Amino acid sequence: MYATESLYKGPYLGAAPDLIVGYNEGYRVSWEAAVGRITLSVIEDNAKAWSGDHCVDPVLVPGVLFANRSIAAANPGIEDLAPTALDLFGVRAPAWMEGRSLLPPGGHG
């Protein structure tokens, strides 16, 4: 469990939830809880294949980035996607925005 201020900053911090839950490897919120349903079980086995899931602690379970062009970063993070998208259009990222463009210098557009 993380206090939002320890993970996020910037002008939209007030719109973020107060607390962020990150589950350990092998654990997640149930399919029912993800859509607001309450079940009788607190812990249950998962009988379905997991796909696209954001219910993990990003420190323990990093994501994967697939790109069809060269990137200039050995360890990109999700925080780099918005600055990269802005760079593609030749727009400078605001100073408060976390991350950096993943494009090589002069690689936008």
PAVOLO-823066 format. One record per residue: residue in one letter; x, y, z of N, C-alpha, C in turn. Coordinates in steps of 0.02 Angstrom, whole numbers, padded with zeros to 5 digits, always signed. Layout:
<nodes>
AXYZXYZXYZ
...
</nodes>
This chain:
<nodes>
M+00043-00058+00000+00000+00000+00000+00045+00061+00000
Y+00031+00107-00044+00071+00168-00050+00027+00230-00042
A+00052+00279-00007+00019+00344-00006+00030+00375-00074
T-00021+00403-00104-00017+00429-00172+00041+00478-00180
E+00052+00520-00130+00105+00571-00136+00174+00540-00142
S+00182+00476-00122+00248+00445-00128+00260+00419-00199
L+00207+00415-00240+00213+00389-00308+00203+00442-00362
Y+00160+00491-00349+00141+00539-00400+00155+00610-00377
K+00162+00655-00426+00169+00726-00413+00141+00763-00473
G+00138+00828-00468+00114+00868-00524+00046+00897-00512
P+00021+00934-00562-00041+00972-00553-00104+00929-00547
Y-00101+00865-00563-00160+00823-00561-00160+00776-00500
L-00115+00787-00453-00110+00745-00393-00177+00744-00355
G-00212+00799-00353-00276+00803-00318-00329+00757-00348
A-00321+00735-00410-00370+00691-00442-00353+00618-00433
A-00295+00603-00403-00274+00534-00393-00307+00505-00330
P-00311+00439-00325-00338+00410-00263-00290+00423-00205
D-00316+00418-00143-00274+00431-00084-00222+00377-00073
L-00240+00315-00088-00195+00258-00078-00192+00216-00141
I-00134+00186-00154-00125+00142-00211-00105+00073-00184
V-00141+00021-00205-00126-00048-00184-00086-00081-00239
G-00031-00114-00221+00008-00153-00269+00016-00223-00241
Y-00011-00272-00276-00009-00341-00252+00058-00374-00267
N+00077-00422-00226+00139-00459-00236+00132-00506-00295
E+00188-00533-00319+00187-00581-00373+00141-00640-00355
G+00098-00660-00402+00053-00716-00390-00013-00696-00358
Y-00023-00634-00342-00085-00611-00311-00114-00553-00350
R-00180-00547-00347-00214-00491-00379-00284-00486-00349
V-00318-00433-00366-00387-00426-00346-00428-00472-00391
S-00485-00496-00367-00526-00542-00406-00558-00507-00466
W-00578-00548-00514-00613-00520-00573-00676-00483-00550
E-00710-00510-00499-00771-00478-00475-00757-00411-00442
A-00705-00409-00400-00688-00346-00365-00667-00292-00414
A-00635-00311-00469-00613-00263-00519-00672-00225-00549
V-00731-00254-00547-00791-00220-00574-00840-00201-00519
G-00817-00203-00456-00858-00179-00401-00903-00230-00367
R-00896-00294-00385-00938-00345-00353-00904-00371-00289
I-00944-00392-00242-00919-00421-00179-00938-00495-00178
T-00889-00537-00160-00902-00609-00157-00896-00633-00084
L-00916-00695-00072-00911-00724-00005-00840-00743+00014
S-00798-00759-00036-00729-00780-00023-00682-00719-00016
V-00637-00724+00032-00585-00673+00039-00526-00689-00007
I-00505-00753-00006-00452-00777-00049-00477-00838-00086
E-00465-00841-00151-00487-00898-00191-00437-00911-00247
D-00435-00972-00272-00392-00989-00328-00418-00956-00391
N-00372-00940-00435-00391-00912-00500-00397-00969-00550
A-00455-00979-00578-00467-01033-00626-00463-01008-00698
K-00453-00943-00708-00450-00914-00775-00378-00892-00791
A-00363-00890-00855-00298-00864-00876-00297-00788-00865
W-00244-00763-00837-00238-00692-00826-00212-00659-00890
S-00240-00603-00907-00215-00564-00963-00217-00491-00942
G-00187-00447-00978-00184-00376-00963-00207-00358-00893
D-00162-00348-00848-00179-00339-00778-00137-00283-00748
H-00168-00238-00713-00133-00183-00682-00136-00188-00606
C-00150-00247-00580-00159-00257-00508-00097-00287-00476
V-00039-00261-00491+00023-00286-00463+00065-00228-00437
D+00113-00243-00395+00159-00193-00372+00211-00182-00427
P+00214-00124-00458+00259-00114-00514+00333-00121-00496
V+00349-00115-00432+00419-00125-00411+00437-00199-00417
L+00389-00243-00404+00402-00315-00405+00391-00346-00474
V+00344-00319-00512+00326-00350-00576+00327-00295-00630
P+00385-00281-00659+00388-00229-00710+00352-00250-00774
G+00334-00202-00814+00300-00216-00877+00349-00227-00933
V+00324-00235-00993+00364-00246-01053+00343-00194-01104
L+00392-00164-01138+00378-00115-01190+00400-00143-01257
F+00354-00147-01304+00370-00167-01372+00366-00105-01415
A+00416-00094-01457+00417-00034-01500+00439-00054-01570
N+00412-00021-01620+00431-00036-01689+00482+00014-01715
R+00513+00052-01671+00568+00097-01690+00619+00097-01634
S+00678+00119-01650+00732+00121-01601+00715+00168-01545
I+00733+00148-01484+00724+00193-01427+00793+00205-01395
A+00800+00261-01362+00864+00280-01333+00863+00273-01258
A+00841+00215-01233+00839+00203-01161+00847+00129-01148
A+00889+00113-01100+00899+00042-01083+00844+00015-01038
N+00813+00059-00998+00763+00036-00950+00703+00084-00951
P+00663+00083-01004+00606+00130-01008+00552+00112-00957
G+00514+00163-00938+00458+00154-00893+00395+00184-00921
I+00338+00168-00892+00275+00194-00917+00273+00271-00914
E+00310+00299-00866+00313+00372-00860+00347+00405-00920
D+00381+00365-00961+00415+00392-01020+00370+00395-01082
L+00312+00363-01079+00269+00360-01138+00239+00427-01157
A+00214+00465-01109+00185+00531-01125+00238+00578-01153
P+00297+00585-01122+00348+00629-01152+00369+00605-01222
T+00369+00539-01234+00387+00513-01300+00334+00532-01351
A+00270+00524-01332+00216+00542-01378+00219+00616-01395
L+00232+00658-01345+00238+00730-01359+00297+00743-01406
D+00353+00710-01394+00412+00718-01436+00398+00698-01508
L+00358+00646-01518+00340+00625-01586+00307+00682-01626
F+00271+00725-01589+00237+00781-01622+00277+00846-01616
G+00339+00841-01591+00381+00900-01585+00360+00948-01530
V+00325+00921-01480+00301+00962-01423+00344+00947-01363
R+00369+00998-01330+00410+00989-01270+00366+00970-01211
A+00387+00920-01174+00349+00898-01115+00352+00952-01061
P+00297+00963-01024+00298+01012-00970+00349+00993-00916
A+00376+01042-00882+00428+01030-00832+00404+00984-00776
W+00339+00985-00759+00314+00945-00704+00305+00871-00723
M+00307+00856-00787+00293+00788-00810+00353+00743-00796
E+00339+00685-00767+00392+00636-00754+00409+00600-00819
G+00467+00569-00821+00488+00531-00879+00526+00572-00928
R+00549+00538-00981+00588+00570-01033+00569+00538-01100
S+00582+00573-01153+00569+00546-01218+00617+00487-01230
L+00590+00434-01259+00630+00375-01274+00660+00378-01344
L+00644+00431-01382+00670+00437-01450+00742+00461-01449
P+00781+00439-01497+00849+00465-01502+00846+00540-01517
P+00898+00578-01498+00898+00650-01513+00884+00661-01587
G+00839+00708-01601+00820+00723-01670+00775+00670-01701
G+00749+00623-01661+00710+00567-01688+00635+00578-01689
H+00611+00638-01673+00538+00649-01673+00513+00658-01744
G+00446+00648-01749+00411+00659-01813+00428+00611-01862
</nodes>
